[in-house]
Amino acid sequence: MAYILDNVNTTLEMIAHFYKNYNLGSASKVPKFINIIDANLRQIQSSLAEPLTVGDKRHLAAVAGKMERYKVLINQLGKSIAGSSLGRRPLVEWRDLATAFKSRVSTGIIINLGHKTLGSFFNDSCKLFITKIRDIYPKYNSPLKTNFEFCAEFVKPSLNKNDEALACREFSFLTKNFTILSSDLSEANLKQLFNNNAVDYLMERLMQFEEQDSGWGLSKIISLTLNVNSVTLMHASSFIELPKEIQVKKAVINVKNNDEACFGWALSSALFPATLNTNRISSYPYYAQILNFDGISFPMSLDQLQKFLKQNPNLSINIYGLTRKTQSDYVTVPIYLNTEKKANHVNLLMIQQNYEIEKDIENNATAHNSEEPDEAVRFHFCWIKDLSRLVRSQLTKGHGKLYICDRCLHYFSSPDKLNAHELDCKLVNKCKINMPEPGSHVYFKNHEFKQTAPFIIYCDLECLVQDFQDDETQNTVKYKQHNVCSIAYYLHCTFDNSLSRFRLQRGEQCINWFTSELEEISNNLQQYFINPVQMEPLNDLQMLGYNASTYCHICEGPILPPQVKVRDHCHFTGRFRGSAHQACNLRYKAPHMIPIFFHNFSGYDSHFIIKDIAQAIPGRVTLLPKNKERYISFTKKMENADVEFRFVDSYRFMSESLDNLASYLKFDDFKILRSTLSHLNDEQLKLLTKKGVYPYEYMDSWEKFNETNLPEKIQFYSKLRQSHISDQEYSHARNVWRKFDTQNLGQYSDLYLMSDVLILADVFTNFREKCITTHKLDPAFFFTAPGYTWQCMLNYTKVKLELLTDVDMMLFVEKGIRGGITQCCTKYSKANNKYLNGKNYDPTKPPTHIMYMDMVNLYGWAQSQCLPLNNFKWLSEAKLKSLTPEAILNTPDDAVEGLILEVDLLYPRQLHDQHKSIPFCVEHDTPPGAKNKKLLATLHSKTRYVIHYRNLKQCLQAGLILERVHRAINFKQSCWLKPYIDLNARLRAQATNAFEKNLYKLLNNANFGKTMENVRNHRIIKLVTRWSGRYGANYYISQPNFHSREIFDDELLAIELSKTEILFNKPLYVGMAILEISKTRMYDFHYNFMQHQFSDDRLKLLYMDTDSLVYEMVCDDAYELIRANISRFDTSDYPENNIYNIPRCNGKVLGMMKDELGGRIITDWVALASKMYSYKTMDSDNDVMKLKGIRDYIVKNRLTFDDYLECLRSGITKSVAQS
């Protein structure tokens, strides 16, 4: 995050206070406030030219918009009192935000200065849009690919009649791209484009957003960002020959037009097919006489397609393109798919004049500057006469009749099967679906990760949080800019400590220094990768072991004739490692990769270095993106050395603050810090093993580094966190200053940065060592904890998970994926029982307890159950008929074969009162009056509901009626994952410190996350550093699957492309089964235990959240329930000799229910909505408050239980700003 707008709220509050309390006596202060605002605006504008992320620039521009609004209002007040004519001041303003490649790519922002309604804001924005487009277009005289991003402030309302707000936050909404051609430059045409692509689209999105579970409502309009790309844009025009490989299929009619209307001629050829001379225009009627082309510009662009189809309501069109896999292999992929087939349906092929081989594009993930000329990308439309013939060779080698799904491009053997498939496919698929080859499995095969990574770099940086000073008025701008002032790294070598080293650089060129260091490191270390050390001679004991060995130490499989047994050794030390298959030995090489770990790299540090890494060092960059601005990782392949650097976020392995992680280690565990700083005494070293404190906001200039005294405690205040450091933390800082004889803040900063880097090195090294010892794989080879634990699981269990190869099975499983249930059932409850303080207990009223129950590691329990493994088959009609309720009820939970079914279920009315708190069978459905689907728990009957058989058994036992089984898959199942879950549970129970306990809990939880990995969500991001030529910005932006882009600086873009095809190579059925089975545990506890303990009027469910249940119980002693049923509960969190006489047992046993508060008494409960609740506890002044979407420190510091209660009862508004 390049900017922290920590002072903005204070400034705006001051200005707002002046405006709201303005009177005649305030007129003299108007110039002062106008000067302050002007100074801020000038410096913000100056900062917008700096190399910042677009998100940061957008945030700054929004701040400027708020200041502009106050400037207008205060100016008008001053003129009104002075008797001046106010006139009409502009209520919107344009600001340039960022440009790249000589302004061919530009982003500007329309800032709202006073509009209260969307209609008036969009009306004024349209006028600015028209002006700017007419100004931009002539500069390059080429089409503009354009989209918008709308930004507004939303409030979080409570669910009462007054709809009062609990919090404020900004959200952005991105529109789709559309094309502006020279024929669109009239005012009427541009206005129409604006209305179609901004107003209509955004109004729909906003309506959908406010309907969703987010609970946010529009409060204030901030801005509308305009992204403009002036490119030699793809459009369809004059004739282009089909590739020869496509021509020979005789599946496509390519009309040889000599105008720019190939789209029209292709449609004419499809609607009025010719038998002779099929490539001649004369064979077809004139396209404009058979179809409505009013207002459609030629050459045709895809963004005009929706308008064209509206004008021709009986026509539907799918558009396909080609990707080139090899020199002679072209694959057809969807570009545009219609949602509904009309009476006249046409499939078109959009070809281009040349194709790059896909692998070449992937290998050039970063396009660098070159002198290649800028070339227009020309496209051409043809009619696909026979889609089956066009795609057959990419689907099968068979010669039988195929029925092709024109969405996912899979084939079926009969029209009935195709029709059944299309019911699901049209709901989710927008691109070509690739399935694995039959017989494909997921299993452990990355044996090279059993080695220890030879080199690893730990890194951190510090920034100056600088104020800007205006020369004209000397008024301080009320925001902060982060500029890197120092960077440090520790290079850790695992086989030769003499190669390890620590380096630090402070100064304005520290990032350049760091890139130079990386080049030096790559040049120095590549020799260790490419020149392996010869094996040391084996001693007698080693030779004896080698001769006797019959197993490969790498794959752990037997070495059987005719397999060749060889000696494996470490290429860095020469040490003998064991016997191995010759094939395994050849593959058992350490990747030429050096990981560089930053803590919180994805969220902060990556912004400061990616530009320099991409541009300053020769070699390509590949991204593992979360989105265009946040990266899980990126890798730099060094051009001049056989080494690549992988930048990784250690927070994605250990998701806690470095301070917390350091606190888990003992002094002896800080081996790297102690060896690197061996010249220090133990007292000094111990000071450095505790993460220090740093006055981030105080360090706002280079001159501060020369100050010779530690700043006062108040200077360590964090406006971002809205908190001071503690007296203990400040005492630690003073102690560090004194014990290290610190001469100035520069030395203190260096010491702080050095300790951070070395602490990170020790923390992650301890993490690595524990993981390698217990799980045999090195985390340094991985990107995230989920990826690491998944491979550990595969290695430990030796499981082989079959991959689904039937596309309908995959769609079937996807339909069954539903997340955890979150439901607010009762808004308020107050406890009244004998354990409360005297004043809070009224013995004349019924005794009432509020109990917050939490299931111990619910997903860990579900992962320990029988899960799908292999042998997936559709059941025949005969077997479907045999699936009677009795047969399903008699199927054991641990049966050899399991089932996933698609059923119709009747929910009898007599069950409604009993089941109204949490009905069975949650489903994604659209609530009344809404347009968007949500996960709902309803008492409705279910139709074609996909369900795991264990959930269906539970439903039938609870009284639901099975009416029909439409389809079902059976499969082999076993508890194949249980050994790994038990391993981590056992290691956690044996752990002697918090670090290890958290580690093994993380490995189980993260493993579940990996089972839910959905390839549909993977992103394609390209970094480009040039405009023209192959793989430049123009090439990618011109592609039909261009999605969006972000500007880093004048010569660096991140471009996102939509996927045109995906490969389903993940066992998603595992995640689906875990989610479904986990629900059975929660329903079982509620219906088969709690409801059996209480009558309906004495038990009330207040709230449910996936693995938690909050109850109101009317009884003398709720803890007696736990004592009497101790086998169901984990009571290990209760104190010894607790007042409830509950024994401590079942500690951390998976699937046990526990008292979340460990015996503390809840006195009051209030819940406004899901993820929005608060409660009070006896003998504590600290209210517990939860508010999804709001930062924890804001909730903790600025909200109370009473705020929630007021919003529920009194209609009092409570707003909390969140930047």
SULJO-V38794 format. One record per backbone hydrogen bond with DSSP energy under -0.5 kcal/mol. NH is the residue of the N-H (numbers start at 1). CO is the residue of the C=O. Records with the same first field share a line. If there is no record, write none. Layout:
NH: CO, CO
This chain:
4: 480
5: 3
6: 4
9: 5
11: 7
12: 8
13: 9
14: 10
15: 11
16: 12
17: 13
18: 14
19: 15
20: 16
21: 17
22: 19
26: 23
27: 24
29: 26
30: 26, 27
33: 29
34: 30
35: 31
36: 32
37: 33
38: 34
39: 35
40: 36
41: 37
42: 38
43: 39
44: 40
45: 41
46: 42
47: 43
48: 44
49: 46
50: 47
52: 50
57: 53
58: 54
59: 55
60: 56
61: 57
62: 58
63: 59
64: 60
65: 61
66: 62
67: 63
68: 64
69: 65
70: 66
71: 67
72: 68
73: 69
74: 70
75: 71
76: 72
77: 73
78: 74
79: 75
80: 76
81: 77
82: 78
83: 79, 80
84: 79
89: 87
93: 111
95: 109
97: 107
98: 107
100: 105
101: 1050
104: 100, 101
105: 100
106: 228
107: 98
108: 226
109: 95
110: 224
111: 93, 109
112: 222
113: 91
114: 91
115: 91
121: 117
122: 118
123: 119
124: 120
125: 121
126: 122
127: 123
128: 124
129: 125
130: 126
131: 127
132: 128
133: 129
134: 130
135: 131
136: 132
137: 133
138: 134
139: 136
140: 136, 137
141: 137
142: 137
144: 180
145: 143, 229
146: 144, 178
147: 227
149: 225
150: 173
151: 223
152: 171
153: 220
154: 169
155: 217
156: 167
157: 155, 215
158: 164
160: 158
163: 160
166: 156
167: 156
168: 1216
169: 154
171: 152
173: 150
175: 148
178: 146
180: 144
181: 179
184: 181
185: 182
190: 186
191: 187
192: 188
193: 189
194: 190
195: 191
196: 192
197: 193
198: 194
199: 194
200: 195
202: 198
203: 199
204: 200
205: 201
206: 202
207: 203
208: 204
209: 205
210: 206
211: 207
212: 208, 209
215: 212
217: 155
219: 153
220: 153
222: 151
223: 151
224: 110
225: 149
226: 108
227: 147, 225
228: 106, 226
229: 145
230: 104, 228
231: 143, 229
233: 231
235: 377
236: 300
237: 379
239: 257
246: 243
247: 243
248: 244
249: 246
250: 246, 247
251: 246
253: 383
254: 252
255: 253
256: 279
257: 255
262: 237
265: 261
266: 262
267: 263
268: 264
269: 265
270: 266
271: 267
272: 268
273: 270
280: 277
283: 280
284: 281
289: 286
290: 286, 287
291: 287
293: 291
296: 293
297: 295
299: 236
300: 236, 260
304: 301
305: 302
308: 304
309: 305
310: 306
311: 307
312: 308
315: 312
316: 344
318: 346
319: 336
320: 348
321: 333
323: 331
324: 356
325: 323, 329
326: 329
330: 328
331: 323
333: 321
335: 319
336: 319
344: 314
345: 343
346: 316
348: 318, 346
349: 382
350: 320
351: 349, 380
353: 378
358: 324
360: 357
361: 357
362: 358
363: 359
364: 361
365: 362
367: 365, 1023
368: 366
375: 373
377: 232
378: 376
379: 235
380: 351
382: 349
383: 253
384: 347, 382
385: 251, 383
386: 251
390: 386
391: 387
392: 388
394: 391
395: 391, 392
396: 392
403: 412
404: 402
405: 410
406: 404
409: 405
412: 403
418: 414
419: 415
420: 416
421: 417
422: 418
423: 419
424: 420, 421
425: 421
426: 422
427: 424
428: 424, 425
429: 425
432: 1060
433: 408
434: 432, 1062
436: 804, 1064
440: 437
442: 801
443: 441
447: 445
449: 446
450: 447
451: 448
453: 451
456: 492
457: 595
458: 490
459: 597
460: 488
462: 486
464: 483
465: 696, 699
466: 464, 481
470: 475
471: 469
474: 470
477: 468
479: 477
480: 4
481: 466
482: 2
483: 464, 481
485: 462
486: 462
487: 505
488: 460
489: 503
490: 458
491: 501
492: 456, 490
493: 491
494: 454, 492
499: 496
500: 497
501: 491
503: 489
505: 487
507: 485
510: 507
513: 509
514: 510
515: 511
516: 512
517: 513
518: 514
519: 515
520: 516
521: 517
522: 518
523: 519
524: 520
525: 521
526: 522
528: 525
529: 525, 526
530: 526
531: 527
533: 571
536: 574
543: 539
544: 540
545: 541
546: 542
547: 543
548: 544
549: 545
552: 557
553: 551, 579
556: 552
559: 550
560: 558
563: 560
566: 580
568: 566, 578
570: 575
574: 570
577: 568
578: 568
580: 566
582: 564
585: 581
586: 582
587: 583
588: 584
589: 587
593: 591
594: 644
595: 455, 593
596: 646
597: 457, 595
598: 596, 648
600: 598
601: 598
604: 600
605: 600
606: 601
607: 604
608: 605
609: 605, 606
610: 606
613: 609
614: 610
615: 611
616: 612
617: 612, 613
622: 635
624: 633
625: 623
626: 627, 630
627: 630
632: 624
633: 624
634: 647
635: 622
636: 645
637: 620, 635
638: 636, 643
639: 618
641: 638
643: 641
644: 592
645: 636
646: 594
647: 634, 645
648: 596, 646
649: 632
650: 598, 648
651: 598
652: 649
653: 650
654: 650
655: 653
656: 654
661: 657
662: 658
663: 659
664: 660, 661
665: 662
669: 666
670: 667
671: 669
674: 670
675: 671
676: 672
677: 673
678: 675
680: 677
685: 681
686: 682
687: 683
688: 684
689: 685
690: 687
691: 689
696: 694
699: 695
700: 698
704: 701
705: 702
706: 703
707: 704
715: 712
716: 713
717: 714
718: 723
719: 717
722: 718
723: 718
730: 726
731: 727
732: 728
733: 729
734: 730
735: 731
736: 732
737: 733
738: 734
739: 735
740: 736
741: 738
742: 737
745: 707
746: 705
748: 744
749: 745
750: 746
751: 747
752: 748
753: 749
754: 750
755: 751
756: 752
757: 753
758: 754
759: 755
760: 756
761: 757
762: 758
763: 759
764: 760
765: 761
766: 762
767: 763
768: 764
769: 765
770: 766
771: 767
772: 768
773: 769
774: 770
775: 771
776: 771, 772
777: 771
778: 449
779: 777
781: 778
782: 779
785: 652
788: 784
789: 785
790: 786
791: 787
792: 788
793: 789
794: 790
795: 791
796: 792
797: 793
798: 794
801: 442, 799
802: 800, 869
803: 440
807: 805
810: 806
811: 807
812: 808
813: 809
814: 810
815: 811
816: 812, 813
817: 814
818: 816
823: 1104
825: 823, 1102
826: 1102
829: 1165
831: 1163
832: 848
836: 833
840: 837
841: 837, 838
842: 840
843: 841
845: 842
848: 832
849: 1113
851: 849, 1111
853: 851, 1109
854: 1154
855: 1107
856: 1152
858: 855
861: 857
862: 858
863: 859
864: 860, 861
865: 862
867: 974
869: 972
870: 972
873: 970
875: 968
880: 876
881: 877
882: 878
883: 880
884: 882
888: 884
889: 885
890: 886
891: 888
892: 890
895: 892
898: 971
900: 969
901: 947
902: 967
903: 901, 945
904: 964
905: 942
906: 961
908: 906
911: 908
912: 909
915: 911
916: 912, 913
923: 936
925: 923, 934
927: 925, 932
930: 927
934: 925
936: 923, 934
938: 936
942: 905
945: 903
946: 944
947: 901
949: 899
951: 948
952: 948
953: 949
954: 950
955: 951
956: 952
957: 953
958: 954
959: 956
960: 955
961: 906
962: 960
963: 904, 961
964: 904
966: 902, 964
967: 902
969: 900
970: 873
971: 898
972: 870
973: 896
974: 867
976: 974
978: 975
979: 975
980: 977
981: 977
982: 978
983: 979
984: 980
985: 981
986: 982
987: 983
988: 984
989: 985
990: 986
991: 987, 988
997: 993
998: 994
999: 995
1000: 996
1001: 997
1002: 998
1003: 999
1004: 1000
1005: 1001
1006: 1002
1007: 1003
1008: 1004
1009: 1005
1010: 1006
1011: 1007
1012: 1008, 1009
1013: 1010
1015: 1013
1017: 1014
1018: 1015
1020: 1057
1021: 1019
1022: 1055
1023: 365
1024: 1022, 1053
1025: 367
1029: 373
1032: 1029
1033: 1026
1034: 1027
1036: 1032
1037: 1033
1038: 1034
1039: 1035, 1036
1042: 1039
1043: 1056
1044: 1056
1046: 1054
1048: 1046, 1052
1049: 1052
1052: 1049
1053: 1024
1054: 1046
1055: 1022, 1053
1056: 1044
1057: 1020
1058: 1041
1062: 432
1064: 434, 1062
1065: 1063
1068: 1066
1070: 1067
1071: 1011, 1067
1072: 1068
1073: 1069
1074: 1070
1075: 1071
1076: 1072
1077: 1073
1078: 1074
1079: 1075
1080: 1076
1081: 1077
1082: 1078
1083: 1079
1084: 1080
1085: 1081
1086: 1082
1087: 1083
1088: 1083, 1084
1089: 1085
1090: 1085
1091: 1086
1092: 1089
1093: 1089, 1090
1094: 1090
1098: 1095
1099: 1095, 1096
1100: 1112
1102: 1100, 1110
1103: 1110
1104: 823
1105: 1108
1106: 821
1107: 1105
1108: 1105
1109: 853
1110: 1103
1111: 851, 1109
1112: 1100
1113: 849, 1111
1114: 1098
1115: 847, 1113
1120: 1117
1121: 1117, 1118
1122: 1118
1123: 1119
1124: 1120
1125: 1121, 1122
1126: 1123
1128: 1125
1129: 1126
1130: 1153
1131: 1129, 1145
1132: 1145
1134: 1131
1138: 1135
1141: 1138
1143: 1141
1145: 1143
1149: 1146
1151: 856
1152: 1149
1153: 1128
1154: 854
1156: 852, 1154
1158: 1155
1160: 1157
1162: 850
1163: 1176
1164: 1176
1165: 829
1166: 1174
1167: 827
1168: 1172
1169: 1172
1172: 1169
1173: 1186
1174: 1166
1175: 1184
1176: 1164
1178: 1161
1180: 1177
1183: 1181
1184: 1175
1185: 1183
1186: 1173
1188: 1171
1190: 1187
1194: 1191
1195: 1191
1196: 1192
1197: 1193
1198: 1194
1199: 1195
1203: 1200
1204: 1200
1205: 1201
1206: 1202
1207: 1203
1208: 1204
1209: 1205
1210: 1206
1211: 1206
1212: 1206
1214: 165
